[in-house]
Amino acid sequence: MTLLRVAEPQEERAHRLEREFQAVLDAAVDAVVLFDHEGRIELLNHAGERMFGYNEQEVIGLKVNILLPEPYRSQHDDYLRHYIEAGEPRIIGIGRELLAKRRDGSEFSAELAVGRVQGTDPPRFVGFIRDITVRRNAEEALRRSEAQLTIAQEIANLGNYVVHADGKFEDYWSPHLYRVLGRRYGEPYIGVYEYLEPMVHPADRARWQAARDELETSARSMDIEYRVIHPDGSLRYVHHIAQTTRRPDGRVLRQVGTLHDITDRRRAEDEARQMQDRIAHFGRISTMGEMAAGIAHEVNQPLTAIATYAQACQRLIAANDFSQEEVEAALNHIGAQALRAGEVIRRLRTFVKNREVRRELIEANRLLDDVVTLAQTDARHNGVRLVLEPSPQSPQVQADAVQIQQVVLNLVRNSIDAMLTVPEVRREILLRTTVDSEGDVEFMVADRGTGVDPAAMAELFNPFFTTKPGGTGLGLSISRSIVRAHGGKLWCSANPGGGARFFFTLPAVPASAGSQQ
Amino acid sequence: MMRASVTNQRPTIFVVDDDSAVRDALKLLLRSVGQSVETYGAGSEFLESYSEDRPGCLVLDIRMPGMSGLELQQKLNEKHSILPIIFITGHGDVPMAVEAMQAGAVDFIQKPFRDQDLIDRINQALEKDTSNRAALGERNDIRRRLETLTPREREVLDLVVHGKANKVIAGDLKLSQRTVEIHRARVMEKMQASSLAHLVRMVLEVGQV
């Protein structure tokens, strides 16, 4: 900076410059050191004193390289000599990072710039030293945390991204995001959503697009799971969470998101579910094996009625002794009985068929009706009455109908078995549905049988635990795992009037569930 | 005790089955062959209206809630019912059918059945009921005749059916042979016996030897 002053005497000007120079030195944040061509210190400012722990007076005349540890100390002499001999400004004027050394011997990261004082011979030099410990530490910490983040993302198989809508900043893909999306790190940049779009599994695309549109227009965040097909053709499951930051006018400013590859978890879940479904299917087949005689009887009843009606009609017609109403009524009965037999067989088939497990929105009360059809024979043969008490609210549940029927049927059959030794008047099973305070649907199967032995209560739901001769001990264990897989629970308590009560719940279905996928 | 004798009452087929369709179909079938039918949905209902005087046969479902077919059979046996029972059974009910036969059922038929098979069995059962009731009526006649005998005549009868000669009877009862002969003629007359063999058969029939 040059200050222009008019008509200032030479001497006054020199004094003033000196004072100003001193003020600059004192105010400087960096250490300033003046030294001669042999490296002897001529001046060290306040900042320098503080930085190095020396008093200025102590270091005047000492070699400037005492401020540096080896190997910089020796190199410095070489640099200085080189400069003077060859006139080559190796470090002169160039900012350079090195280690500096305090009086107490401790070292710190510093940035050094050296300049030559013009017009002096032999030459004199001025050095600026900046303590960059904080900056270096911060840089180091940042590097470390970035490395750790990358490692964490690799371990979690998760990548993150930032999309700037206004184009002022560059979008960001974390290194591991490339892996999650099947690209090689460093491949040319492409917008995350543009890249994802063709990868999303066709069956999931509409849902993905809807979530994305919602995020774009109004939602603050999205959280969905879907499948993607990698460039190599492999199928992966991802959990995608994203959030938007908006301008006051509502336009999207920025989106940040994570994509989590959850394929392994999903496959493990799928396998566990398939295993559970297979066990449940096995349970149904063995139940039906046990009930086969009763079911055959159940089909035999309508067949007997059909055959008898038909034969009676033939005889009436042959004898020409009939009224039209009589024959019509018989034909109606034949039709109805055929449907009845067909219905038993349909339920049976549905019950034992090894089919895909499907959760659908169904009426809880209908589940009970269907079970009664299957259990009626058993109940009748054992003199047991089945009493239905459906909830007047007609609640709905999201469930696999067959599996829930399996649970109810299992409970009903247990109840029948528990009542074989009690007087016939007591042989009654109450099947009830209610809606609890949280909106969950509670199913109850209550009997008035021998009840559950308190000692057996704890083991009741353990696989292979049974109190029945010839029982597999799987019924309740399978039932509980079915109910749990549906997000409910199954438990048992004593019936105040004697006997046992079994309960299970299925979660409430949100009002909007009907319109969801 | 007076027992029902042979009557001219028309036989009735009593059908007891808890399945209303099967019941209704059986009713139609039996009507088609001109039989008189009454149907009941439970064993207890049938018992309430049961009368030993009514001839016919019982077509009974072996498996029913509440009172089973076998239990109804047992209750009827306790009442010394002579009503023939045809059991209707399902597949796999053979052990129960055997039990029913041992308890005196005349027959059993598996569901579903050919109409002619059921009708044949019913006809056989009705014949059996008729002959049962006839036999029962005859036994009652014999008992009534026996009741007309004086104590002395009864003594003579017992000795006659045991094969004793008049002379031996006279000795046993310390009567003259002539008196025994008179008593004996009175017995033959009162019992309406055409021969000694006939007399013995009648006494054996009512088990009073």
Chai-1 contact restraints between the chains, C-beta under 6 A:
chainA,res_idxA,chainB,res_idxB,connection_type,confidence,min_distance_angstrom,max_distance_angstrom,comment,restraint_id
A,A293,B,G92,contact,1.0,0.0,6.0,A-B,restraint_1
A,A296,B,H91,contact,1.0,0.0,6.0,A-B,restraint_2
A,H297,B,G90,contact,1.0,0.0,6.0,A-B,restraint_3
A,N300,B,G90,contact,1.0,0.0,6.0,A-B,restraint_4
A,N300,B,K111,contact,1.0,0.0,6.0,A-B,restraint_5
A,Q301,B,D19,contact,1.0,0.0,6.0,A-B,restraint_6
A,L303,B,P112,contact,1.0,0.0,6.0,A-B,restraint_7
A,T304,B,V22,contact,1.0,0.0,6.0,A-B,restraint_8
A,T304,B,K111,contact,1.0,0.0,6.0,A-B,restraint_9
A,T304,B,P112,contact,1.0,0.0,6.0,A-B,restraint_10
A,A305,B,A21,contact,1.0,0.0,6.0,A-B,restraint_11
A,A305,B,V22,contact,1.0,0.0,6.0,A-B,restraint_12
A,A305,B,A25,contact,1.0,0.0,6.0,A-B,restraint_13
A,A307,B,P112,contact,1.0,0.0,6.0,A-B,restraint_14
A,T308,B,A25,contact,1.0,0.0,6.0,A-B,restraint_15
A,T308,B,L26,contact,1.0,0.0,6.0,A-B,restraint_16
A,T308,B,L29,contact,1.0,0.0,6.0,A-B,restraint_17
A,Y309,B,A25,contact,1.0,0.0,6.0,A-B,restraint_18
A,Q311,B,D115,contact,1.0,0.0,6.0,A-B,restraint_19
A,A312,B,L28,contact,1.0,0.0,6.0,A-B,restraint_20
A,A312,B,L29,contact,1.0,0.0,6.0,A-B,restraint_21
A,A312,B,S32,contact,1.0,0.0,6.0,A-B,restraint_22
A,R315,B,S32,contact,1.0,0.0,6.0,A-B,restraint_23
A,L316,B,S32,contact,1.0,0.0,6.0,A-B,restraint_24
A,A330,B,L28,contact,1.0,0.0,6.0,A-B,restraint_25
A,Q337,B,A21,contact,1.0,0.0,6.0,A-B,restraint_26
A,R380,B,P65,contact,1.0,0.0,6.0,A-B,restraint_27
A,H381,B,R63,contact,1.0,0.0,6.0,A-B,restraint_28
A,G383,B,P65,contact,1.0,0.0,6.0,A-B,restraint_29
A,G383,B,G66,contact,1.0,0.0,6.0,A-B,restraint_30
